Amino acid sequence: MLWNAHWAVQTDLKNAEQKRYHEEAKATINTVFGASPDYKIIHQWTTSLLAKATIKIAQDNIPNNDADTKDTMAVTDPQDHRIYIFELYHRDKVRGQSMTDVARARILLHELMHSVSYAYDWWTMDADGNVNFVVAEKVNKHLAARAKAKQQRNVPLTEDEKRDVITTPLINGYWHSTYQALKEAASHKMHMNADTWAVFGYYSLYRKLPTPAGADPSCFVWSRPESFKSNVEALSRSPY
């Protein structure tokens, strides 16, 4: 990630090798972030935030024992920026899929971006194609109001609950969900999507995207590619 972030923003390219590095790095970032990424911000966040970050775990192995957390692996507190890891994160299988160290690394990198930057999971997309992030608290209130309206049809929503409903189409930036739609619509904002950084880490190491085209989008457990050969050349090159 450091190598790609560094070479993507270099302009004083002294020889053919450096020019190749520059093009390779930009191609990687385009694959992950889309056609019009903000290379400078990606470089800044990679070198200044991720490279210097420390994962702060507030609590580990929290039971997934209620409806709100039954599918939760980890969350980040937006106030103290610490990460809470749930028991599901440590299971051998999740939704019938074998859990892997790669999947756990993805979760930690995703949550780390919530912790150290302004990175989000949810976005609205209006009819004109404008895309804007939505904070988790607002999404939770929206989902609660929608659930009440569906489950308690004879109980009208309060005025506050009506205001909590998000009327603009809502999408998320998770790789296994609507990541591609977000990338196509708002490439210039993809650095603000938490899962983008997990995809960036995966692609930087494996030179493949986590899920092949046409794969089941519900598959959210990541593994090493079957034909994995580490990107030895890139890993051995100093970004500086």
KEVEXLO-351660 format. One record per atom (N, C-alpha, C): chain; x, y, z; residue number from 1; atom name. Coordinates in pm, whole numbers, m for minus. Atoms other than C-alpha are relative to their C-alpha. Last residue first. Example, Ala and Ser with C-alpha at 12.3 -4.5 7.8 and 13.67 -1.06 7.14 Angstrom:
2
kette,X,Y,Z,nr,atom
A,m82,m119,m6,2,N
A,1367,m106,714,2,CA
A,m77,109,73,2,C
A,89,m119,0,1,N
A,1230,m450,780,1,CA
A,90,120,0,1,C
This chain:
240
kette,X,Y,Z,nr,atom
A,m78,m122,7,240,N
A,1133,575,m112,240,CA
A,136,m23,m62,240,C
A,81,m107,59,239,N
A,862,315,m150,239,CA
A,79,129,m18,239,C
A,22,m109,m94,238,N
A,1132,50,m96,238,CA
A,m86,105,m65,238,C
A,m40,m132,45,237,N
A,1092,m244,m329,237,CA
A,m31,103,108,237,C
A,m143,m20,m26,236,N
A,1088,m591,m174,236,CA
A,49,139,m39,236,C
A,m25,3,m143,235,N
A,710,m614,m141,235,CA
A,145,32,33,235,C
A,53,m121,m62,234,N
A,660,m498,m500,234,CA
A,32,3,149,234,C
A,m67,m117,53,233,N
A,894,m762,m641,233,CA
A,m48,127,71,233,C
A,m133,m11,m57,232,N
A,770,m1038,m414,232,CA
A,70,127,m46,232,C
A,m58,m99,91,231,N
A,404,m994,m505,231,CA
A,139,37,51,231,C
A,m13,m135,m53,230,N
A,313,m1307,m319,230,CA
A,70,91,m98,230,C
A,m144,m15,m9,229,N
A,217,m1606,m531,229,CA
A,23,143,45,229,C
A,m74,m110,m62,228,N
A,m141,m1707,m480,228,CA
A,151,m17,m9,228,C
A,m129,3,69,227,N
A,m299,m1944,m730,227,CA
A,95,105,58,227,C
A,m46,139,10,226,N
A,m593,m2018,m500,226,CA
A,137,m9,m64,226,C
A,29,60,130,225,N
A,m626,m1649,m413,225,CA
A,57,m141,m8,225,C
A,m108,m19,97,224,N
A,m595,m1590,m38,224,CA
A,m43,m59,m134,224,C
A,m108,98,m11,223,N
A,m930,m1583,138,223,CA
A,112,39,m95,223,C
A,m109,m6,98,222,N
A,m1203,m1328,205,222,CA
A,104,m106,29,222,C
A,m121,53,m62,221,N
A,m1526,m1402,390,221,CA
A,109,m7,m106,221,C
A,m77,m109,m60,220,N
A,m1796,m1169,254,220,CA
A,124,m49,72,220,C
A,m122,60,m53,219,N
A,m1968,m1400,8,219,CA
A,89,111,55,219,C
A,20,23,m142,218,N
A,m2313,m1242,m29,218,CA
A,125,m62,65,218,C
A,m30,m119,m79,217,N
A,m2204,m1093,m361,217,CA
A,m20,m18,149,217,C
A,114,m27,m86,216,N
A,m2188,m1443,m514,216,CA
A,30,121,87,216,C
A,12,83,m120,215,N
A,m1911,m1426,m771,215,CA
A,m121,42,81,215,C
A,108,97,11,214,N
A,m1967,m1273,m1113,214,CA
A,m15,m90,120,214,C
A,121,m53,62,213,N
A,m1633,m1097,m1121,213,CA
A,m103,m110,m14,213,C
A,2,m9,146,212,N
A,m1385,m1262,m889,212,CA
A,m131,55,m52,212,C
A,99,92,55,211,N
A,m1398,m1173,m517,211,CA
A,0,11,m151,211,C
A,41,106,m94,210,N
A,m1109,m1025,m319,210,CA
A,m97,m101,m57,210,C
A,106,m51,m85,209,N
A,m954,m836,m613,209,CA
A,m55,m114,86,209,C
A,132,48,37,208,N
A,m624,m965,m741,208,CA
A,m102,65,91,208,C
A,22,m40,139,207,N
A,m270,m830,m735,207,CA
A,m128,m62,m57,207,C
A,29,116,85,206,N
A,m224,m1031,m413,206,CA
A,m13,32,m149,206,C
A,m74,122,m31,205,N
A,m55,m784,m178,205,CA
A,m17,m108,m106,205,C
A,m142,m34,m3,204,N
A,m163,m446,m314,204,CA
A,86,m124,25,204,C
A,m49,m8,137,203,N
A,m502,m593,m404,203,CA
A,149,32,m5,203,C
A,6,132,63,202,N
A,m573,m706,m49,202,CA
A,62,5,m139,202,C
A,m100,86,m62,201,N
A,m457,m380,110,201,CA
A,7,m136,m67,201,C
A,m131,m53,40,200,N
A,m657,m170,m136,200,CA
A,112,m87,57,200,C
A,m20,45,137,199,N
A,m966,m387,m80,199,CA
A,137,43,m50,199,C
A,m22,144,m11,198,N
A,m932,m329,295,198,CA
A,24,m59,m138,198,C
A,m138,17,m48,197,N
A,m887,40,225,197,CA
A,34,m146,24,197,C
A,m93,m24,110,196,N
A,m1200,55,11,196,CA
A,143,m31,44,196,C
A,m37,129,60,195,N
A,m1394,m104,297,195,CA
A,95,15,m117,195,C
A,m89,82,m83,194,N
A,m1386,223,493,194,CA
A,46,m128,m69,194,C
A,75,124,m23,193,N
A,m1527,450,222,193,CA
A,91,m99,71,193,C
A,80,m20,m120,192,N
A,m1380,801,245,192,CA
A,m87,m120,32,192,C
A,m92,4,m114,191,N
A,m1103,710,m2,191,CA
A,m74,21,131,191,C
A,m20,137,m47,190,N
A,m1384,627,m245,190,CA
A,100,m11,114,190,C
A,28,7,m143,189,N
A,m1485,994,m270,189,CA
A,29,m138,59,189,C
A,m76,m106,m68,188,N
A,m1334,1075,m610,188,CA
A,m23,2,150,188,C
A,m140,41,m13,187,N
A,m1461,740,m740,187,CA
A,81,101,80,187,C
A,m73,m98,m80,186,N
A,m1817,849,m671,186,CA
A,144,m43,25,186,C
A,69,m128,m16,185,N
A,m2068,685,m905,185,CA
A,85,106,68,185,C
A,34,m58,130,184,N
A,m1863,397,m1042,184,CA
A,m61,139,14,184,C
A,m124,m33,72,183,N
A,m1699,320,m708,183,CA
A,m29,67,m133,183,C
A,m57,m120,m62,182,N
A,m2032,339,m525,182,CA
A,126,44,m75,182,C
A,88,m112,35,181,N
A,m2192,95,m767,181,CA
A,53,130,57,181,C
A,m23,m35,140,180,N
A,m1895,m139,m734,180,CA
A,m85,118,m44,180,C
A,m129,m68,18,179,N
A,m1906,m135,m353,179,CA
A,18,48,m144,179,C
A,12,m95,111,178,N
A,m2276,m230,m345,178,CA
A,126,85,m18,178,C
A,133,m56,26,177,N
A,m2260,m552,m139,177,CA
A,4,96,m118,177,C
A,93,108,35,176,N
A,m1969,m791,m85,176,CA
A,m141,51,m31,176,C
A,m41,71,121,175,N
A,m1716,m507,m100,175,CA
A,m102,m102,m45,175,C
A,m63,129,m29,174,N
A,m1904,m298,154,174,CA
A,31,m74,m130,174,C
A,m125,18,72,173,N
A,m1967,59,41,173,CA
A,72,m128,31,173,C
A,m117,11,m86,172,N
A,m2332,86,135,172,CA
A,124,m28,m85,172,C
A,m85,113,36,171,N
A,m2631,220,m54,171,CA
A,115,m8,99,171,C
A,m113,26,m90,170,N
A,m2925,439,44,170,CA
A,77,m121,m48,170,C
A,m50,138,4,169,N
A,m3171,585,m206,169,CA
A,129,m17,79,169,C
A,m89,19,114,168,N
A,m3282,933,m85,168,CA
A,49,m145,m1,168,C
A,82,18,120,167,N
A,m3580,922,154,167,CA
A,83,m18,m127,167,C
A,m79,m55,111,166,N
A,m3382,865,473,166,CA
A,m75,m30,m129,166,C
A,3,81,122,165,N
A,m3633,808,755,165,CA
A,76,73,m111,165,C
A,m115,91,3,164,N
A,m3522,985,1075,164,CA
A,5,m83,m128,164,C
A,m118,m76,43,163,N
A,m3760,1276,1013,163,CA
A,124,m89,m10,163,C
A,20,m34,142,162,N
A,m4053,1035,1028,162,CA
A,121,75,m54,162,C
A,m30,121,77,161,N
A,m3915,897,1355,161,CA
A,m19,25,m150,161,C
A,m146,20,0,160,N
A,m3904,1247,1503,160,CA
A,38,m121,m83,160,C
A,m58,m100,90,159,N
A,m4264,1310,1394,159,CA
A,151,m14,m6,159,C
A,1,m133,m58,158,N
A,m4370,984,1557,158,CA
A,61,99,m100,158,C
A,m130,m54,m41,157,N
A,m4433,685,1337,157,CA
A,m19,137,64,157,C
A,m61,m101,86,156,N
A,m4785,546,1333,156,CA
A,136,46,54,156,C
A,m56,m102,m88,155,N
A,m4864,222,1515,155,CA
A,71,104,m86,155,C
A,110,m76,m60,154,N
A,m5101,1,1317,154,CA
A,50,110,93,154,C
A,70,m78,102,153,N
A,m4825,m125,1084,153,CA
A,m111,87,58,153,C
A,113,m51,m77,152,N
A,m4605,m232,1372,152,CA
A,m84,91,m91,152,C
A,44,98,m98,151,N
A,m4350,m458,1205,151,CA
A,m123,43,78,151,C
A,29,130,61,150,N
A,m4293,m264,883,150,CA
A,m64,m96,99,150,C
A,107,m18,98,149,N
A,m4315,89,1020,149,CA
A,m43,m133,m61,149,C
A,125,m24,m74,148,N
A,m4110,m14,1323,148,CA
A,m117,12,m96,148,C
A,40,127,m63,147,N
A,m3840,m165,1102,147,CA
A,m131,15,75,147,C
A,53,87,105,146,N
A,m3826,148,885,146,CA
A,m49,m132,58,146,C
A,130,m54,40,145,N
A,m3790,368,1193,145,CA
A,m64,m87,m107,145,C
A,93,23,m111,144,N
A,m3512,148,1333,144,CA
A,m140,49,m37,144,C
A,35,142,2,143,N
A,m3333,141,996,143,CA
A,m101,m33,110,143,C
A,79,27,120,142,N
A,m3340,522,971,142,CA
A,m48,m145,0,142,C
A,132,m57,m26,141,N
A,m3220,564,1330,141,CA
A,m94,m27,m117,141,C
A,65,82,m103,140,N
A,m2931,324,1263,140,CA
A,m141,51,31,140,C
A,44,125,65,139,N
A,m2842,504,940,139,CA
A,m76,m87,99,139,C
A,116,m34,82,138,N
A,m2833,839,1123,138,CA
A,m54,m123,m72,138,C
A,112,m30,m90,137,N
A,m2602,700,1391,137,CA
A,m128,29,m78,137,C
A,62,124,m47,136,N
A,m2377,543,1129,136,CA
A,m121,26,88,136,C
A,m62,51,m124,135,N
A,m2301,872,955,135,CA
A,m81,m117,53,135,C
A,97,m10,m107,134,N
A,m2423,909,596,134,CA
A,63,m59,126,134,C
A,m6,97,m108,133,N
A,m2182,978,311,133,CA
A,m110,26,102,133,C
A,m48,m58,m125,132,N
A,m2284,1175,3,132,CA
A,m2,m107,110,132,C
A,m22,100,m104,131,N
A,m2331,1080,m361,131,CA
A,58,68,123,131,C
A,m81,m54,m109,130,N
A,m2482,1304,m629,130,CA
A,8,m100,115,130,C
A,m128,69,m14,129,N
A,m2603,1100,m925,129,CA
A,90,55,107,129,C
A,m99,m66,84,128,N
A,m2879,1340,m1026,128,CA
A,139,m63,9,128,C
A,34,24,140,127,N
A,m3150,1108,m894,127,CA
A,101,64,m95,127,C
A,124,m57,48,126,N
A,m2988,1102,m550,126,CA
A,m16,m21,m151,126,C
A,m22,m31,141,125,N
A,m2730,861,m409,125,CA
A,m131,54,m58,125,C
A,124,m26,75,124,N
A,m2699,828,m33,124,CA
A,36,37,m143,124,C
A,3,m115,91,123,N
A,m2400,662,132,123,CA
A,m140,16,m58,123,C
A,129,m22,66,122,N
A,m2321,417,410,122,CA
A,m2,131,m76,122,C
A,51,122,63,121,N
A,m1995,264,532,121,CA
A,m121,26,m88,121,C
A,139,35,m26,120,N
A,m1787,568,633,120,CA
A,m38,m130,m73,120,C
A,39,106,93,119,N
A,m1430,686,665,119,CA
A,m136,m54,41,119,C
A,141,m20,28,118,N
A,m1329,1016,824,118,CA
A,m40,m100,m107,118,C
A,33,m92,109,117,N
A,m998,889,953,117,CA
A,m150,22,m7,117,C
A,m103,m103,21,116,N
A,m814,710,1236,116,CA
A,m38,104,m105,116,C
A,m63,m52,m121,115,N
A,m1080,486,1393,115,CA
A,89,121,m25,115,C
A,101,m73,m77,114,N
A,m1308,426,1097,114,CA
A,66,72,118,114,C
A,29,m122,76,113,N
A,m999,340,894,113,CA
A,m112,81,64,113,C
A,m107,m96,m24,112,N
A,m892,99,1167,112,CA
A,m25,130,m75,112,C
A,30,m72,m125,111,N
A,m1230,m70,1145,111,CA
A,108,104,32,111,C
A,124,m75,18,110,N
A,m1176,m162,779,110,CA
A,m29,85,125,110,C
A,m39,m115,83,109,N
A,m817,m268,844,109,CA
A,m120,91,m24,109,C
A,m81,m92,m80,108,N
A,m931,m488,1133,108,CA
A,40,124,m80,108,C
A,86,m64,m100,107,N
A,m1211,m645,930,107,CA
A,79,102,82,107,C
A,90,m94,69,106,N
A,m986,m716,632,106,CA
A,m84,77,100,106,C
A,m84,m117,31,105,N
A,m725,m873,861,105,CA
A,m84,106,m70,105,C
A,m17,m73,m126,104,N
A,m996,m1104,997,104,CA
A,85,125,m21,104,C
A,128,m65,m31,103,N
A,m1094,m1205,644,103,CA
A,11,82,129,103,C
A,13,m110,96,102,N
A,m729,m1276,558,102,CA
A,m129,77,27,102,C
A,m79,m111,m53,101,N
A,m695,m1481,877,101,CA
A,m8,121,m93,101,C
A,m143,3,32,100,N
A,m977,m1697,748,100,CA
A,71,116,66,100,C
A,m65,m128,m30,99,N
A,m1333,m1788,849,99,CA
A,150,m13,m24,99,C
A,m115,13,m90,98,N
A,m1477,m2092,676,98,CA
A,67,134,19,98,C
A,m129,m21,68,97,N
A,m1812,m2004,522,97,CA
A,113,m10,102,97,C
A,m38,118,76,96,N
A,m2138,m2151,654,96,CA
A,131,12,m73,96,C
A,100,23,105,95,N
A,m2271,m1815,764,95,CA
A,39,m114,m92,95,C
A,98,m108,m6,94,N
A,m1947,m1760,959,94,CA
A,m94,m17,m118,94,C
A,87,m16,115,93,N
A,m1720,m2054,1036,93,CA
A,m100,112,25,93,C
A,m62,71,112,92,N
A,m1418,m2098,1262,92,CA
A,m83,15,m128,92,C
A,56,131,34,91,N
A,m1545,m1833,1501,91,CA
A,72,m62,m119,91,C
A,m91,109,m34,90,N
A,m1317,m1554,1626,90,CA
A,m52,m139,m40,90,C
A,m129,m22,66,89,N
A,m1489,m1256,1461,89,CA
A,93,m120,19,89,C
A,14,50,138,88,N
A,m1828,m1390,1575,88,CA
A,131,11,m77,88,C
A,m33,143,1,87,N
A,m1719,m1334,1936,87,CA
A,m5,m58,m140,87,C
A,102,94,m48,86,N
A,m1725,m959,1887,86,CA
A,45,m146,m17,86,C
A,1,122,79,85,N
A,m1444,m705,1862,85,CA
A,m96,m101,61,85,C
A,63,104,m81,84,N
A,m1488,m348,1990,84,CA
A,m16,m124,m88,84,C
A,66,108,72,83,N
A,m1252,m92,1834,83,CA
A,m51,m106,98,83,C
A,m50,132,m35,82,N
A,m1157,241,1993,82,CA
A,m88,m107,m64,82,C
A,m78,57,111,81,N
A,m1215,576,1823,81,CA
A,62,m135,35,81,C
A,m136,25,m53,80,N
A,m1328,740,2154,80,CA
A,91,m70,m101,80,C
A,m42,m100,m97,79,N
A,m1637,910,2007,79,CA
A,143,m23,48,79,C
A,m35,m125,68,78,N
A,m1706,721,1685,78,CA
A,49,109,96,78,C
A,72,m107,m69,77,N
A,m1685,386,1870,77,CA
A,40,133,m64,77,C
A,m87,m105,m53,76,N
A,m1560,134,1617,76,CA
A,m85,109,62,76,C
A,50,m136,19,75,N
A,m1745,m190,1551,75,CA
A,102,97,60,75,C
A,m73,m105,m71,74,N
A,m1642,m553,1505,74,CA
A,m67,135,m30,74,C
A,m134,51,m30,73,N
A,m1781,m887,1392,73,CA
A,83,103,77,73,C
A,m108,m97,m17,72,N
A,m2151,m805,1401,72,CA
A,132,m67,34,72,C
A,m89,12,115,71,N
A,m2404,m1050,1255,71,CA
A,122,91,10,71,C
A,m15,141,38,70,N
A,m2602,m1117,1576,70,CA
A,94,m21,m118,70,C
A,m142,35,18,69,N
A,m2532,m767,1709,69,CA
A,22,m140,m55,69,C
A,m77,m110,57,68,N
A,m2872,m594,1691,68,CA
A,144,m37,m33,68,C
A,33,m19,142,67,N
A,m3071,m913,1738,67,CA
A,86,107,m65,67,C
A,127,m67,23,66,N
A,m2901,m1000,2064,66,CA
A,m17,28,m148,66,C
A,116,63,m62,65,N
A,m2636,m1242,2190,65,CA
A,m130,79,m12,65,C
A,101,m42,99,64,N
A,m2330,m1180,1978,64,CA
A,m134,m56,45,64,C
A,100,95,49,63,N
A,m2105,m1209,2285,63,CA
A,m93,63,m104,63,C
A,131,m41,m52,62,N
A,m1810,m964,2305,62,CA
A,m106,m96,m55,62,C
A,83,119,m22,61,N
A,m1484,m1147,2232,61,CA
A,m135,33,65,61,C
A,m10,112,94,60,N
A,m1263,m840,2271,60,CA
A,m96,m110,40,60,C
A,54,123,m58,59,N
A,m1299,m495,2430,59,CA
A,2,m109,m107,59,C
A,65,m31,m127,58,N
A,m1147,m150,2381,58,CA
A,m48,m127,71,58,C
A,109,93,m28,57,N
A,m897,m249,2114,57,CA
A,m59,32,137,57,C
A,38,m9,m140,56,N
A,m685,42,1994,56,CA
A,m124,m86,24,56,C
A,135,50,m24,55,N
A,m513,m35,1666,55,CA
A,m28,1,150,55,C
A,m1,109,m97,54,N
A,m208,187,1635,54,CA
A,m144,m44,22,54,C
A,114,30,m87,53,N
A,m172,406,1330,53,CA
A,29,m115,95,53,C
A,m35,m40,m136,52,N
A,151,546,1186,52,CA
A,m107,m40,102,52,C
A,m137,42,m33,51,N
A,145,379,846,51,CA
A,38,30,143,51,C
A,m15,144,m14,50,N
A,m234,406,827,50,CA
A,140,m41,48,50,C
A,96,60,m91,49,N
A,m266,777,900,49,CA
A,28,m149,21,49,C
A,12,m76,m125,48,N
A,26,974,757,48,CA
A,m95,m65,101,48,C
A,m130,m27,m65,47,N
A,153,746,481,47,CA
A,m14,66,136,47,C
A,m81,123,m13,46,N
A,m171,586,363,46,CA
A,125,25,82,46,C
A,62,89,m99,45,N
A,m393,886,437,45,CA
A,82,m127,20,45,C
A,m5,m59,m134,44,N
A,m160,1127,261,44,CA
A,m56,m94,106,44,C
A,m139,1,m46,43,N
A,m106,908,m44,43,CA
A,10,52,144,43,C
A,m31,142,m23,42,N
A,m480,847,m80,42,CA
A,143,m13,51,42,C
A,61,37,m128,41,N
A,m537,1221,m37,41,CA
A,30,m145,34,41,C
A,m72,m70,m107,40,N
A,m287,1297,m313,40,CA
A,m57,m35,138,40,C
A,m129,65,m28,39,N
A,m422,1030,m549,39,CA
A,72,66,119,39,C
A,m81,m112,m48,38,N
A,m782,1157,m531,38,CA
A,135,m57,46,38,C
A,m31,m8,m143,37,N
A,m944,887,m740,37,CA
A,80,125,34,37,C
A,m46,m136,m33,36,N
A,m1100,939,m1084,36,CA
A,29,16,149,36,C
A,m62,m71,111,35,N
A,m1151,604,m1258,35,CA
A,56,137,36,35,C
A,79,m44,113,34,N
A,m1218,384,m956,34,CA
A,76,91,m96,34,C
A,74,m121,m32,33,N
A,m1077,336,m607,33,CA
A,m86,52,m116,33,C
A,64,5,m132,32,N
A,m954,m24,m629,32,CA
A,m94,118,22,32,C
A,75,125,m13,31,N
A,m866,m68,m996,31,CA
A,m81,m2,128,31,C
A,120,m9,84,30,N
A,m769,298,m1027,30,CA
A,m86,m125,12,30,C
A,94,m89,m68,29,N
A,m533,263,m730,29,CA
A,m128,17,m80,29,C
A,51,67,m120,28,N
A,m366,m38,m887,28,CA
A,m105,85,69,28,C
A,92,104,46,27,N
A,m336,134,m1225,27,CA
A,m60,m75,117,27,C
A,124,m65,37,26,N
A,m184,442,m1060,26,CA
A,m104,m103,m46,26,C
A,65,m47,m122,25,N
A,78,228,m889,25,CA
A,m134,66,m30,25,C
A,51,116,m73,24,N
A,165,41,m1207,24,CA
A,m78,44,123,24,C
A,117,50,73,23,N
A,193,365,m1405,23,CA
A,m61,m120,71,23,C
A,107,m100,m8,22,N
A,426,524,m1149,22,CA
A,m128,m52,m66,22,C
A,51,3,m136,21,N
A,641,212,m1114,21,CA
A,m122,92,12,21,C
A,79,123,m11,20,N
A,676,195,m1492,20,CA
A,m61,m13,138,20,C
A,124,m24,74,19,N
A,783,560,m1502,19,CA
A,m91,m123,6,19,C
A,85,m82,m84,18,N
A,1036,484,m1229,18,CA
A,m132,32,m69,18,C
A,47,82,m112,17,N
A,1178,200,m1436,17,CA
A,m94,79,90,17,C
A,109,86,45,16,N
A,1193,410,m1751,16,CA
A,m56,m84,114,16,C
A,m36,104,96,15,N
A,1404,678,m1587,15,CA
A,m121,m87,m30,15,C
A,m133,m17,59,14,N
A,1402,999,m1384,14,CA
A,36,m104,m105,14,C
A,m36,137,35,13,N
A,1037,1038,m1291,13,CA
A,125,1,m86,13,C
A,m138,m12,48,12,N
A,988,1372,m1118,12,CA
A,56,m140,m27,12,C
A,0,m70,128,11,N
A,608,1349,m1094,11,CA
A,140,13,m60,11,C
A,m130,m51,43,10,N
A,550,1101,m812,10,CA
A,m8,65,m138,10,C
A,m3,m147,m2,9,N
A,192,1078,m686,9,CA
A,134,58,m45,9,C
A,112,m58,75,8,N
A,116,716,m778,8,CA
A,7,152,m7,8,C
A,m33,m14,141,7,N
A,462,605,m669,7,CA
A,m112,62,m82,7,C
A,m115,m85,27,6,N
A,405,675,m301,6,CA
A,18,24,m150,6,C
A,36,m138,m34,5,N
A,52,537,m264,5,CA
A,114,96,m34,5,C
A,96,m51,98,4,N
A,147,220,m450,4,CA
A,m35,146,26,4,C
A,m66,m8,130,3,N
A,458,159,m241,3,CA
A,m93,60,m104,3,C
A,m92,m114,m4,2,N
A,283,240,86,2,CA
A,65,21,m136,2,C
A,83,m120,0,1,N
A,0,0,0,1,CA
A,87,126,0,1,C
